[in-house]
Amino acid sequence: MATGLALAPVAAAHGPTGGGATGYISTVDGLKPPVLGVLVKVLGGDDRLRLANYSQKTVLVLGYEREPFLRFTSSGVYENTRSSAAYLSRVRDPAQARVPTTVDPAAPPLWRKVTKGQSYEWHDHRIHWTKTELPAAVHTAPDKVHLISRWKIPARSDGKPFSISGFLGYVPPPGGSGGGGTSPWLLAAVIATTVLVAAGLVLGARRTRRRAP
């Protein structure tokens, strides 16, 4: 498992680089199976995903229709201009994206170099809440910590499949909706603890059922 330790300068994806929505935090919990030298981190709370490839292998990130989206090589990072994800992931709000009519996820990839570096970041809409309405749990109990969803992004390393997995959570900002400078690390820790406690309760219940006569 390799997450969040990229040291090289990062080339930003197109679009704004501001933080995510107040109260939400998205966290990478691993690569499955692990890929040595591939480092992934969420930036801006739940805003952007950053991948750094030091593996000397070609890493391919798949788009929202499992089409080739981003290709990380030793010579740089490339985006598939025939993938709708190349355009949807340039902005925080996918509804504001301008997707040309020429996109065709089923067509052979047409690669365009976006940076000569080894790192790239983009607004991946699989890691944050994109709907205008609140999640049901947040709407019902806005003062509680919630696990909103678990997410998974398919990828390949030299043709071998792996996935980037993580979870999106919500922690009520201190002092109301203003956020008050809440540390993303603190939010991640609180949500991760909530996830672990929930998992422990489920596991404990299963063991109890197995021991029951």
N, C-alpha and C positions, 0 to 999 in steps of 0.2 A: 504494500500500500504506500503510495507516494503522493502526498498532497501538500500544496501551499508553501513550497520552499524554493520557488524559482528565484534565481539571483540576477539573471541577465536583464537588461533593459527591455521593456515591453513595447511592442507596436500596438497602438490602440486601434480598435475597429472604428468604422465610420460612425458618426452620430455622437450624441452627448456622452460625457463620462461622469455625470452626476450620480449621486447615490440612489439607492432603491427607495421603495415606499416605506414610510414610517412604521416601525413595529415589526416588519418582516425581516427574516434572516434566512439565507440559504447556505447550506454547508455541504461540502464534498466529504463523503465518508469513505471513499476509496475507489480504486480501479480493480475491476474483477474480470479476469485474473489480473494480478499486479503486472505492470510493465515497467521494468527498471529504466529510469531516466526520463520518464514522462511525469511531469508535475502539473497538478491542476488545482486551481484556487478560485473561490468566488470573491469578487470585488464589489464594494459599495453596498454591503448588506445582502441584497438579493439581485443586484443590478446586472453584473457582467460575469462571464466566465473567462478565465485566463488559462491557457495551456502552454507549457514550455516543453519542448522536445529535445532532450539531450541524449536520446537513446541510440543515435546513429541509424535508426530505422525510419521508414516512411510511415507516418501516422495519418490515418484518414478518419476524420470526424464526419458522421453521417447526419443528414438534415432531417427535417420534420417528416419527410416521406421516405426516410431511410435511403435517400439518394446521396451520392458523394457531395460533400459540402466544403470542408476545409482539408487541405493536404499539407502536412508539415514534413519538410525534407531537409537535408543537410544544406541545401542552397537557399532556403527560405520557405515562406508560407504562401499558399495559393488558395484562391477561392474559385469554386465552380460557378461561373456566371449563368449557367443554365439551371442552377438550383434556386428555388424561391427563398430558401434560407439565407442565401447570400444577401438578399435585400431586406427580408423581414428582420434579420438580426442586426441591422445597422442602427436601429432606433429602439428605445425602451418600450414604446407603445407600438405593437405590430399593426394596429389600425392606422397608424400614421405613415407606414412604410409605402414606398412607391415600387411596386413590383411590375416590371415590364411584361408585356404580353408574349414576349419571346421565350420566357422561361419554360423549360420542359425537363422535369426531374427524370423522365424516362430516357432522355437523349444521352448520348455519350458526353462526358464532362468536357467543358471548355474552360481551361484553367487560366486564371489571371493572377499574377504575382502581386501580393499585397504588402509584403515586407521581406527583406533579405535576412532578417533575424530568425531566431529560433522560437520566439514567443509571440502570441497573438491573443487579443481579448475581444469579446463580442457579446452582444445582448442575446443570450440564449433564452428563449421564452419557455423552455421546459423547466427552468429553475426558479421562476417567480410567478406571482399571481397576476394574470393578464386581464381578468374580468373586471368590469366596472363595479359590480356589486361585491360586497364583502363575502368571504367564505362563511358558510352557515355557522360554523362553530364560533367564529369571531363575532358575527352578528348577534348570536345568542348570549355569549359571555365575553364581552370585549375586555374585561378586566382579568382574564385568565390567560395562562400560557397554553398554546395549542400547537400540535403537530398538524400542519395543513395537508402535506402530501409528501410522498417519497418520489423521487424522479430518477430517471436513468437515461443516459445518452449513449447510443451505440457508436462504436469506433472500431478501427482495425489497426494493427501494428504489423507491417510487412504482410498484410493479407490475413493475419490471424485476428479473430474477433475478440474484443473486450468491451467493457462498458464503464462509463464514468457514472457513479451512483452517488446520491445524496438525498437530503431532505429539506423541505421548506417548512419553517415554523413561524410562529407569531408570539411576540412578547409585548404586552401593553407598555407603551412608553411612559416613563415617569412624568407625573404632572399633566397627564392628558395627552392630546394629539400632537403636542409640539415636539416631542421626541427628547428634548432636554439633553442632547449630547450623549445618549446612551451608547456605550461601547459595543460595537458589533461582536467583539470577542465575548463579552459578558452575555449578550443575547444568545450566541451560539452555544455557550456553556450551559445556560439554563435549558435551552431546547434539547441539547444532547442528553442532559440529565433526565429530562422528561421522557425522551425516547427510550433510554435505557431502563428507567423505572417501569414504563409500560411493557417493555419486552420481558422484564423480570416477572411482572405479574402474570403475563400470559404463560410463560414457561412454568411458573409455580403452579398455576391452575392445571396445566397439563399433567404435571407430576402428581398432583393430588388425585386427579381422576384415575391415573394409572394405578395408584396404590389402593384406591377404593375397592372393597370386596365386591 
